[in-house]
Amino acid sequence: MQSTSIQKIIDLLYNQDNMAKPMAEFVGLVVERQGNQIANDIIRDLTKQIFHTDSSHETIGIKNIGKFLSKLSKKAPKAVYGNISNLLGFFDCEAYLLRQSLIKILRNIIIYVLRPQEIDSNADSASIEQQMKIREIYNHTKQKFIELLLKRFMDKSAFCRKEVIKAFDRLTVENLIP
């Protein structure tokens, strides 16, 4: 049942120009109420479909998928962060719209997931130590994502380079650049 729902969502994204943002909001609500499984399945199926078929001629579908993933990274950033390894392959795609959306996704993950959290000073020492380890892992991951964004300054598409500048501007405003 769920796989047919996921396939219908993907078909709507490919064929209906105005469905990307509302569908991302819908999936974000489902993730909020029921967990990350639907987002995981959609992202997995989307990446399979993009990498195993010639999607370069389907500009409307690619554009919608880019919008969907960008919006979903704001609505359910932890779900997208959990699938980032599937999405990083978009940097190797010919479609600049996918590379551009991945830049937005990395920016949103840095802002909404990898933001340094306050350490609870009232917690016991084991809990504080665990919080420090998590902070260290998040900082390391944030640095890797920033390095990926820096590499995109050399992208062949001016649209992607512009998106990187916008991403660094936003990260600077959010005070997330070291």
C-alpha positions, 0 to 999 in steps of 0.5 A: 500500500505504501509503495503505491502511495510513494509511486503516486507522489513521485508521479505527481512530482514529475507530471504536475508543475504546481505540486512540489511545494504542497507535496513537500508540506504534506510529506513534512506533516506525515514525517512530523506525525509518523516518523521519517519512513515515508521521506526515506522511501520517497528520497530513495525511490527518487534518487534511484529513478534519477540515476537509473534513467535518462532524466536530462530531458525531463526538465519539468520533473527535475525542476519539481523534484528540486523544489520538493527536496529543497522545501522538504529540507526545511519542513523535515530537515532531519529526515533529509539529513538521514538521506544525504548520502543518497542525495550527494550524487546530485552534484554529479548530475548534468541537471543544474537544477538538481545541483542547485537544490542540493546546495539549498538542502546542505544550507538548510541542514546546516541551519536546522540540524547542525546548529550548535545546541546549548549544553544543559549545565544542570545535567549529570557529567555523563550527559554533558560528555555525551552532549559534547560528543554530539556537538563535536560530530555535528561540527565535523559534519558541518565543516564537511558540508561547508567544504562541499559548498566551497567546492561548488564555487567552481560549478560550471553553472552560474545559477549554482554559483549564485546559489552558493553565494546566497547559501553563504550569505544566509549562513553568515547571517545565521552566524554559522560560519566559523 
